[in-house]
Amino acid sequence: MDELIRHPLAYARWLHGWSQTELARYVKEAARRRDRRAGTSRQRVSLWEKNVTPDDFSQYLLADVFRVPHERVAALGWPHWLPGQETPAPSVPGPPSPS
């Protein structure tokens, strides 16, 4: 891991080895399984990772993708229900201390 993971969604993606593009595709597939459409793109995933909260339907689609029960989504709220919350995200060392 070369960079600090700054958002729980980025960490959940990293745990699964998915790019933003792949996650967007999986969300679209989850919508199709519900006979719905989702305009999810890599750019939208990027916004979610910059603290833009997805709407409720998108959160439920994300929960489907990550196999998280919808009850957990409702109980914990965004982004606390995402996978990986039970362990701290990896980080890189900070800059060296001044001597």
Buried (B, 14 or more C-beta within 10 A) or exposed (E): EEEEBEBBBBBBBBBBEBEBEBBBBBBBBBBEEEEEEBEBBBEBBBEBBEEEEBEEEBBBBBBBBBEBEEEEBEEEEBBEBBBBBEEEBEEEEEEEEEE
